Amino acid sequence: MASFKRTASAVWHGTGAEGNGSLDGPSGVLSGTPYSAKARFQNEDGRAGTNPEELIAAAHAGCYIMALSFRLSGAGFTPEELRCSATIDMDNSSGGWNFMHITLKLDAKVPGIAEDQFLELAEAAKTGCPVSKALSAVPITLEAKLG
């Protein structure tokens, strides 16, 4: 497979502050998923709906550990478990919201690998992950732990 496309869509009704919208994608995972300014800026537990930053963080964590799994497998190691969270730090001090920093926090169980080789592969996966590349204007830190 030389290339592919993925598509998702959004619909919005009303003002930015009081309106709301929904997200959809062909997989059905985002089937009518609600989002709003309240969900984005005032609802830390996420129960009022999702937000673009949560979706980007999920995409980054998922893409990163898949990229790492390919690198580990290519080096002859089978990961037992790769668990990653991505945290996006946002800032509004310069008159508009900006991504300031992304932290990938990785906990890994990879039998038989030396820690230095693991860290080298983990860093290479961070650099090579397509989502990391797309977000390269933002500093990305990797906190990797081999357990």
C-alpha positions as CSV (number, residue, x, y, z in Angstrom):
1,M,0.0,0.0,0.0
2,A,1.7,3.2,-1.2
3,S,-0.9,5.7,0.2
4,F,-4.2,6.1,1.8
5,K,-6.6,8.8,3.1
6,R,-8.6,9.1,6.3
7,T,-11.5,11.4,6.7
8,A,-13.5,12.8,9.6
9,S,-16.1,15.6,9.6
10,A,-17.5,18.2,12.0
11,V,-20.8,20.1,12.2
12,W,-21.2,23.2,14.3
13,H,-24.4,25.1,15.3
14,G,-24.5,28.6,17.0
15,T,-21.9,30.9,18.4
16,G,-18.4,29.8,19.5
17,A,-19.1,30.3,23.2
18,E,-22.7,28.9,23.3
19,G,-22.9,26.7,20.3
20,N,-22.2,23.0,19.9
21,G,-21.2,20.5,17.4
22,S,-20.7,16.9,16.6
23,L,-17.9,14.8,15.0
24,D,-18.3,11.9,12.7
25,G,-16.0,9.4,10.9
26,P,-16.6,6.4,8.7
27,S,-15.4,3.9,11.4
28,G,-18.3,4.9,13.6
29,V,-16.1,5.6,16.6
30,L,-16.9,9.3,16.3
31,S,-20.6,8.7,15.4
32,G,-22.2,12.0,16.4
33,T,-19.6,12.6,19.2
34,P,-20.5,15.9,20.8
35,Y,-18.1,18.8,21.3
36,S,-18.5,22.4,22.5
37,A,-16.6,25.3,24.0
38,K,-17.8,24.2,27.4
39,A,-16.5,20.6,26.8
40,R,-13.2,22.1,25.5
41,F,-12.5,24.8,28.2
42,Q,-14.6,24.1,31.3
43,N,-15.2,20.4,31.5
44,E,-12.0,18.7,32.7
45,D,-13.6,15.2,33.1
46,G,-14.7,15.1,29.5
47,R,-18.2,13.9,30.2
48,A,-19.8,16.8,28.3
49,G,-18.1,15.7,25.0
50,T,-14.7,15.6,23.5
51,N,-12.4,18.4,22.2
52,P,-9.8,18.7,19.4
53,E,-6.9,18.5,21.9
54,E,-8.1,15.2,23.4
55,L,-8.5,13.7,19.9
56,I,-5.0,14.9,18.9
57,A,-3.5,13.5,22.1
58,A,-5.2,10.1,21.5
59,A,-4.0,10.0,17.9
60,H,-0.5,10.9,19.0
61,A,-0.3,8.2,21.8
62,G,-1.8,5.6,19.5
63,C,0.4,6.4,16.5
64,Y,3.5,6.5,18.7
65,I,3.1,3.1,20.3
66,M,2.3,1.5,17.0
67,A,5.4,3.0,15.5
68,L,7.4,1.8,18.5
69,S,5.9,-1.7,18.2
70,F,7.1,-1.8,14.5
71,R,10.6,-0.7,15.5
72,L,10.8,-3.2,18.4
73,S,9.6,-6.0,16.2
74,G,12.0,-5.0,13.5
75,A,14.8,-5.3,16.1
76,G,13.7,-8.8,17.1
77,F,11.7,-7.9,20.2
78,T,8.0,-8.6,20.9
79,P,6.5,-6.1,23.3
80,E,4.3,-7.6,25.9
81,E,2.6,-4.2,26.6
82,L,3.1,-0.6,25.5
83,R,1.1,1.9,27.4
84,C,1.3,5.6,26.4
85,S,-0.4,8.8,27.4
86,A,0.0,12.1,25.5
87,T,-0.5,15.3,27.3
88,I,-0.8,18.6,25.4
89,D,0.0,21.8,27.3
90,M,-2.0,24.7,26.0
91,D,-1.5,28.4,26.7
92,N,-3.6,31.5,26.0
93,S,-1.3,34.2,27.2
94,S,-0.4,35.6,23.8
95,G,-3.9,36.4,22.7
96,G,-4.9,33.0,21.3
97,W,-4.7,29.3,22.2
98,N,-1.5,27.6,21.3
99,F,0.0,24.1,21.7
100,M,3.1,24.8,23.9
101,H,4.4,21.3,24.6
102,I,3.5,17.7,24.3
103,T,4.6,15.0,26.7
104,L,4.5,11.3,25.7
105,K,4.7,9.1,28.8
106,L,5.5,5.5,28.0
107,D,5.4,2.5,30.2
108,A,6.7,-0.6,28.4
109,K,7.1,-4.3,29.0
110,V,9.5,-5.7,26.4
111,P,11.1,-9.0,27.4
112,G,14.8,-9.4,26.6
113,I,15.7,-5.9,25.6
114,A,18.5,-3.8,27.1
115,E,17.4,-0.5,28.4
116,D,19.8,1.5,26.2
117,Q,18.5,-0.2,23.1
118,F,14.9,0.3,24.2
119,L,15.5,4.0,24.8
120,E,17.1,4.4,21.4
121,L,14.2,2.7,19.6
122,A,11.7,4.6,21.7
123,E,13.3,7.9,20.7
124,A,13.5,6.9,17.1
125,A,9.8,6.0,17.1
126,K,9.0,9.4,18.6
127,T,10.9,11.1,15.8
128,G,9.5,8.9,13.0
129,C,5.8,8.6,14.1
130,P,3.6,10.4,11.5
131,V,1.7,12.3,14.1
132,S,4.9,13.5,15.8
133,K,6.0,14.7,12.3
134,A,2.7,16.5,11.8
135,L,3.1,18.2,15.2
136,S,6.8,19.0,14.8
137,A,6.2,22.7,15.4
138,V,5.5,21.8,19.0
139,P,8.3,20.6,21.4
140,I,7.7,16.9,22.2
141,T,9.2,15.2,25.2
142,L,9.3,11.5,25.7
143,E,9.3,10.0,29.2
144,A,10.0,6.3,28.6
145,K,10.1,3.6,31.3
146,L,10.9,0.0,30.7
147,G,9.4,-2.2,33.4
